[in-house]
């Protein structure tokens, strides 16, 4: 059976360096990390996780607590988390708090009882109880996607400016009745995207009409009802922005059921790309988030926090990209 010393010999490094790569206890150069990982693959070395846990008092496991894990966006975030966690020798435990603050608290308590070494949390609209509990237990926490509390490490997308860019594009195409179907109330992502919508209207000389800003609660069925209400207004909006991919589907359903077509009758753009957006007819113009990178960064932040609990918290905002297709009305 291969040992850590065998890995060190093949990689041409010390056993201490091998240990740092495996345990994530110290930053090493990328080429050194790659050499150690190649040596692990060549020798077939398998770290003794149980012995290591007994020695360190950790379980080499982290919890990922986020709602709508089945959503393609969160699924891609999760892939990024898993890739980095597994690379550094950690396993994941998953839980869906259903955006319910009480259930969120129950979930994080359950994860703590399983002795996870840290938690990546996409917080609900009222995460104070869950965060207070984790603090009392001295559990390292990273906030992902939904930010706003700089006492913690956190990573998420830029929301306001990318949404404003959607408004810019629609205004350039001549739309002056632009509606917004926003997400679940109280979430920072919802607030920031709604603020971006308002900023975009203002910088294009368009008035903000409260009747054109409706809540879709981040769900396709709620978004369908909200969009149907928008289309029934007179005058109706000529363009609709949705604040996540599930609501884009709901909006498309409502537009179709109203006997209208995208983009001939109503332009439709959204926040969130997803794998089949390029295969819809029309192809969807969207803001694409760096979802896998958000997950990878969240995992790295948490593992750094586990290794160095006293380090200052960091906030990472990752830019999103306008993916220009033709549901906006462009050829």
HELIX and SHEET records of a PDB file:
HELIX    1   1 UNK A    4  UNK A   11  1                                   8    
HELIX    2   2 UNK A   15  UNK A   23  1                                   9    
HELIX    3   3 UNK A   30  UNK A   43  1                                  14    
HELIX    4   4 UNK A   49  UNK A   56  1                                   8    
HELIX    5   5 UNK A   72  UNK A   87  1                                  16    
HELIX    6   6 UNK A  101  UNK A  113  1                                  13    
HELIX    7   7 UNK A  128  UNK A  136  1                                   9    
HELIX    8   8 UNK A  160  UNK A  172  1                                  13    
HELIX    9   9 UNK A  188  UNK A  203  1                                  16    
HELIX   10  10 UNK A  210  UNK A  212  5                                   3    
HELIX   11  11 UNK A  220  UNK A  231  1                                  12    
HELIX   12  12 UNK A  245  UNK A  257  1                                  13    
HELIX   13  13 UNK A  277  UNK A  279  5                                   3    
HELIX   14  14 UNK A  291  UNK A  307  1                                  17    
SHEET    1   A 6 UNK A  91  UNK A  95  0                                        
SHEET    2   A 6 UNK A  61  UNK A  65  1                                        
SHEET    3   A 6 UNK A 118  UNK A 121  1                                        
SHEET    4   A 6 UNK A 140  UNK A 144  1                                        
SHEET    5   A 6 UNK A 153  UNK A 157  1                                        
SHEET    6   A 6 UNK A 315  UNK A 318  1                                        
SHEET    1   B 6 UNK A 213  UNK A 215  0                                        
SHEET    2   B 6 UNK A 178  UNK A 182  1                                        
SHEET    3   B 6 UNK A 239  UNK A 242  1                                        
SHEET    4   B 6 UNK A 267  UNK A 271  1                                        
SHEET    5   B 6 UNK A 285  UNK A 288  1                                        
SHEET    6   B 6 UNK A 321  UNK A 323 -1                                        
END                                                                             
